[in-house]
């Protein structure tokens, strides 16, 4: 995974994915935090790029009775 062209670290991608799954961030705010454009961050968080890194599990929907 040694690609010097990558703009985000493994830790940043995983943090972005966790935030994405939790719904805690807007793309522009998180992108600014990491110093990249919102398109790059969105692609990383949704798994379009950095496909070799794991995606966190989706939140389970509450069971309605």
Secondary structure by P-SEA (a helix, b strand, c coil): cccccccccaaaaaaaaaaaaaccccaaaaaaaacccaaaaaaaaaccccccccccccccccccc
